[in-house]
Amino acid sequence: MTTDLLRTPLYAVHRDAGAAMTPFAGWEMPLRYTSDLAEHAAVRERAGLFDLSHMAQIEVSGPGAAGALDRALVSRSSTLAVGKARYTMMVAPDGGVLDDLIVYRLAETEFLVVANAANRTVVLDELTVRSGGEVHVADRTEARALIALQGPVSTDVLASLTDTDLATLKYYASMHAEVAGVPVLLARTGYTGEVGFELSVPAASAVPLWSALLDAGAGAGVVPCGLACRDTLRLEAGMPLYGHELSRDVTPYEANLGRVVDLEHDFVGRDALADRKEHPSGTVLVGLAGEGRRAARAGSTVLDGDGAIGTVTSGVLSPTLGHPVAMALIEGARAAAGTSLEVDVRGKRQPVTVVELPFYRRPR
């Protein structure tokens, strides 16, 4: 492990718990504590606790903050009510995705932008440039921690540690609260497809909050979870991952995320995206369901009878469903649900069927 990797405020906790650590986007992060399958199942059946402190936390504040974010991102942050959040994207002038992120409106003139760790510098620099110096843009990543509690019992576990009425906190909303005596920014967001919460706290509060959440959830089977199961959970839930489904070479329209683009306002990349909407590239992101146990991986070729028609962006043997699933960018003419295709899995053609995303929906 190289010594120049960043470490989250919870690094010692992970190490002492015996987690397998791995480099990820410049950070030393827990890959797993026990097994990928056990941690995946815990989140689907009970709940899991994740350290997400590597994610970029960027404050944007000042009288012009809402307008600056409008210019910087594909959707209008100025229409967000205080306490609400929105999934959105930052694109380049040619429409390619620079990052997907979540914007939280904390106050009339204060926002929190949570971005992917690998794109922290890009997002920070672009927000600074695109704001034109009119607002205060501050990187709070290393001064704060981000902890996620995800799974069916997460509400009950969290409720045992706070007087906040969690029923009033709707999906993609946030509030200031106290959890186990720790002041937190509490959000009903997540990346697993399950009911869950994300808690942003000062770095010094990370360890006591983590310990309190694990202690409160011990009787319900809550376990710490690593990045490996986070990836299989998000893939089953059909959620894109930057560097796989999203990249500088993909616009929101190819990724089936055109719904987040608001062309009725001016932002960097607007003209390129308006043109792409009118003149689609012919490539689209789809879900693929396979048979047997051999799963396609990122980079696997998707084929039909005439040859290659696309590339798998993410693939795994689904722990929940018991069969291979993948997302792939393929030719739009072959993207209808029910279409039979093949993927090249280590030199062998495996049958797959185009299916609607997500692969998994939590029971209601």
Order of alpha helices (4+ residues) and beta strands (2+ residues): alpha-beta-beta-alpha-beta-beta-alpha-beta-beta-beta-alpha-beta-beta-alpha-beta-beta-beta-alpha-beta-alpha-alpha-beta-beta-beta-beta-beta-beta
